[in-house]
Amino acid sequence: MAAEDLVERRSIDVVPDDERHGTAFSQFTLWLGANLQITAVVTGALAVVFGGDVVWSVVGLLLGNLLGGAVMALHSAQGPKLGLPQMIQSRAQFGVRGAVVPLLLVILMYVGFFASGSVLAGQATARLTHTDDTTGIIAFALITAVAAAVGYRVIHVLGRVASVVCALAFVYLGIRLLDRVDLSALLGDAHFDLPMFLLAVSLSASWQLAFGPYVADYSRYLPRTTSGRATFWWTLSGSAVGSQWSMTFGVLVAASSGEAFLADQVGYVVGLGGTGMVASFLYFSIALGKLTINVLNTYGGFMSMVTGISGFRGQKALSQRGRAAYIALIMVAGTAVALLGKDSFLTSFKDFLLFLLTFFTPWSAINLVDYYLISRERYDIPALFDPRGRYGAWRWDALLVYGVGVLAQLPFLVTHFYTGPLAAPLGGADISWIVGLAVPAALYWLLARRDTSHIPEETRYTLASGPAH
């Protein structure tokens, strides 16, 4: 393949049929590789660090991965049908310019995940190259930016390589861990505690739901004839298997290591495997796993920035220089946050995950209800780029529902810096994400079904001879 074919040309524009390629199975390898990584291990460990036992933490994490993973996989199934990045579709619900409201929060999410991933990957890179953590974080960020600039093809190649390399690393680490721990004692100390169980569910559900705003970016090049059901199941299975595998490992590590894991997450995990070449391989595996997901975060952030700005400027395409500039902005912002927050990672990351959830569950609920139940998979794609078209510049009903969905969660939210008044009667359990899905889904369905005049009879990919209305 020539270099010019490797570098992606598309941004927020529709992918033409003659550029579509691949199979739905590519979603399995991408999302397996993206989830077999150290941050997912830390996410699983948090369920124990904050008071859960092994058995119910694993069960709670599994439930959250399946529920949240199903939501994100429903977004993935939109990609082959529309051939568009995920967030550009939000214009059908929020308006061509109104979509900037959730987009601003999505960009914040990408910067935060880039930063949190860079902290752990920077530690691995530093140990692999015998430098300090700051140098490791900066080097890792630069490599991430280059891979994101190349685009879609290299992202899927990374996913395939990471799914194999990281799976081998986790199998080896799992065997070493089981040699060290008394598994029967850990499993025998099961004591169900509702708040801790719901914390585990929330941690993994938030992990999965946070993929929602960009998951279709990586399925939009699939042929239009690709089965939506196949895309859904391969995405769900790759993401749920990878994340549950990593998080279960994290639960066992945290339950058996105590303070040793908290003091140095990367160093402790690699120390399970050994020294010398084995340690180097494990550091490389950690960096590779984080590279895969951080490229997704950088690429998704770039897409979201272009989507938000183009709603006001009217652009549909982007030059390579413009692409590089957007990616550089994401990299610089994420690296700065990583360097500032690298010494208080665990508590900050847990709060970051749960707080993000309050903003993305209402968006997911509105997007999925509109696509599957109101529009029934029929969008006027040219109108998504025209603020005077059928979707308008601002759809205030959807924005109102979104705001209500965010506010409805606050009484149930539990984080280090804010706890809602209804959390205490529930024993401190955080069920805000359930409220954040149910309330806006019901409200949007009730409001949107009253007027469906803006919905085309079938999906329109090109401009018709007459004006859209």
Secondary structure in CASP SS format (residue, H / E / C, confidence):
PFRMAT SS
TARGET T0000
AUTHOR 0000-0000-0000
METHOD secondary structure of the structure
MODEL  1
M C 1.00
A C 1.00
A H 1.00
E H 1.00
D H 1.00
L H 1.00
V C 1.00
E C 1.00
R C 1.00
R C 1.00
S C 1.00
I C 1.00
D C 1.00
V C 1.00
V C 1.00
P C 1.00
D H 1.00
D H 1.00
E H 1.00
R C 1.00
H C 1.00
G C 1.00
T C 1.00
A C 1.00
F H 1.00
S H 1.00
Q H 1.00
F H 1.00
T H 1.00
L H 1.00
W H 1.00
L H 1.00
G H 1.00
A H 1.00
N H 1.00
L C 1.00
Q C 1.00
I H 1.00
T H 1.00
A H 1.00
V H 1.00
V H 1.00
T H 1.00
G H 1.00
A H 1.00
L H 1.00
A H 1.00
V H 1.00
V H 1.00
F C 1.00
G C 1.00
G C 1.00
D C 1.00
V H 1.00
V H 1.00
W H 1.00
S H 1.00
V H 1.00
V H 1.00
G H 1.00
L H 1.00
L H 1.00
L H 1.00
G H 1.00
N H 1.00
L H 1.00
L H 1.00
G H 1.00
G H 1.00
A H 1.00
V H 1.00
M H 1.00
A H 1.00
L H 1.00
H H 1.00
S H 1.00
A C 1.00
Q H 1.00
G H 1.00
P H 1.00
K H 1.00
L H 1.00
G C 1.00
L C 1.00
P C 1.00
Q C 1.00
M H 1.00
I H 1.00
Q H 1.00
S H 1.00
R H 1.00
A H 1.00
Q H 1.00
F H 1.00
G C 1.00
V C 1.00
R C 1.00
G C 1.00
A C 1.00
V H 1.00
V H 1.00
P H 1.00
L H 1.00
L H 1.00
L H 1.00
V H 1.00
I H 1.00
L H 1.00
M H 1.00
Y H 1.00
V H 1.00
G H 1.00
F H 1.00
F H 1.00
A H 1.00
S H 1.00
G H 1.00
S H 1.00
V H 1.00
L H 1.00
A H 1.00
G H 1.00
Q H 1.00
A H 1.00
T H 1.00
A H 1.00
R H 1.00
L H 1.00
T H 1.00
H C 1.00
T C 1.00
D C 1.00
D H 1.00
T H 1.00
T H 1.00
G H 1.00
I H 1.00
I H 1.00
A H 1.00
F H 1.00
A H 1.00
L H 1.00
I H 1.00
T H 1.00
A H 1.00
V H 1.00
A H 1.00
A H 1.00
A H 1.00
V H 1.00
G C 1.00
Y H 1.00
R H 1.00
V H 1.00
I H 1.00
H H 1.00
V H 1.00
L H 1.00
G H 1.00
R H 1.00
V H 1.00
A H 1.00
S H 1.00
V H 1.00
V H 1.00
C H 1.00
A H 1.00
L H 1.00
A H 1.00
F H 1.00
V H 1.00
Y H 1.00
L H 1.00
G H 1.00
I H 1.00
R H 1.00
L H 1.00
L H 1.00
D H 1.00
R H 1.00
V C 1.00
D C 1.00
L H 1.00
S H 1.00
A H 1.00
L H 1.00
L H 1.00
G H 1.00
D C 1.00
A C 1.00
H C 1.00
F C 1.00
D C 1.00
L H 1.00
P H 1.00
M H 1.00
F H 1.00
L H 1.00
L H 1.00
A H 1.00
V H 1.00
S H 1.00
L H 1.00
S H 1.00
A H 1.00
S H 1.00
W H 1.00
Q H 1.00
L H 1.00
A C 1.00
F C 1.00
G C 1.00
P C 1.00
Y C 1.00
V H 1.00
A H 1.00
D H 1.00
Y H 1.00
S C 1.00
R C 1.00
Y C 1.00
L C 1.00
P C 1.00
R C 1.00
T C 1.00
T C 1.00
S C 1.00
G H 1.00
R H 1.00
A H 1.00
T H 1.00
F H 1.00
W H 1.00
W H 1.00
T H 1.00
L H 1.00
S H 1.00
G H 1.00
S H 1.00
A H 1.00
V H 1.00
G H 1.00
S H 1.00
Q H 1.00
W H 1.00
S H 1.00
M H 1.00
T H 1.00
F H 1.00
G H 1.00
V H 1.00
L H 1.00
V H 1.00
A H 1.00
A H 1.00
S H 1.00
S H 1.00
G C 1.00
E H 1.00
A H 1.00
F H 1.00
L H 1.00
A H 1.00
D C 1.00
Q H 1.00
V H 1.00
G H 1.00
Y H 1.00
V H 1.00
V H 1.00
G H 1.00
L H 1.00
G H 1.00
G C 1.00
T C 1.00
G H 1.00
M H 1.00
V H 1.00
A H 1.00
S H 1.00
F H 1.00
L H 1.00
Y H 1.00
F H 1.00
S H 1.00
I H 1.00
A H 1.00
L H 1.00
G H 1.00
K H 1.00
L H 1.00
T H 1.00
I H 1.00
N H 1.00
V H 1.00
L H 1.00
N H 1.00
T H 1.00
Y H 1.00
G H 1.00
G H 1.00
F H 1.00
M H 1.00
S H 1.00
M H 1.00
V H 1.00
T H 1.00
G H 1.00
I H 1.00
S H 1.00
G H 1.00
F H 1.00
R H 1.00
G C 1.00
Q C 1.00
K C 1.00
A C 1.00
L C 1.00
S C 1.00
Q H 1.00
R H 1.00
G H 1.00
R H 1.00
A H 1.00
A H 1.00
Y H 1.00
I H 1.00
A H 1.00
L H 1.00
I H 1.00
M H 1.00
V H 1.00
A H 1.00
G H 1.00
T H 1.00
A H 1.00
V H 1.00
A H 1.00
L H 1.00
L H 1.00
G H 1.00
K C 1.00
D C 1.00
S C 1.00
F H 1.00
L H 1.00
T H 1.00
S H 1.00
F H 1.00
K H 1.00
D H 1.00
F H 1.00
L H 1.00
L H 1.00
F H 1.00
L H 1.00
L H 1.00
T H 1.00
F H 1.00
F H 1.00
T H 1.00
P H 1.00
W H 1.00
S H 1.00
A H 1.00
I H 1.00
N H 1.00
L H 1.00
V H 1.00
D H 1.00
Y H 1.00
Y H 1.00
L H 1.00
I H 1.00
S C 1.00
R C 1.00
E C 1.00
R C 1.00
Y C 1.00
D E 1.00
I C 1.00
P H 1.00
A H 1.00
L H 1.00
F H 1.00
D C 1.00
P C 1.00
R C 1.00
G C 1.00
R C 1.00
Y C 1.00
G C 1.00
A C 1.00
W C 1.00
R C 1.00
W H 1.00
D H 1.00
A H 1.00
L H 1.00
L H 1.00
V H 1.00
Y H 1.00
G H 1.00
V H 1.00
G H 1.00
V H 1.00
L H 1.00
A H 1.00
Q H 1.00
L H 1.00
P H 1.00
F H 1.00
L C 1.00
V E 1.00
T C 1.00
H C 1.00
F C 1.00
Y C 1.00
T E 1.00
G C 1.00
P C 1.00
L C 1.00
A C 1.00
A H 1.00
P H 1.00
L H 1.00
G C 1.00
G C 1.00
A C 1.00
D C 1.00
I C 1.00
S H 1.00
W H 1.00
I H 1.00
V H 1.00
G H 1.00
L H 1.00
A H 1.00
V H 1.00
P H 1.00
A H 1.00
A H 1.00
L H 1.00
Y H 1.00
W H 1.00
L H 1.00
L H 1.00
A H 1.00
R C 1.00
R C 1.00
D C 1.00
T C 1.00
S C 1.00
H C 1.00
I C 1.00
P C 1.00
E C 1.00
E C 1.00
T C 1.00
R E 1.00
Y C 1.00
T C 1.00
L C 1.00
A C 1.00
S C 1.00
G C 1.00
P C 1.00
A C 1.00
H C 1.00
END
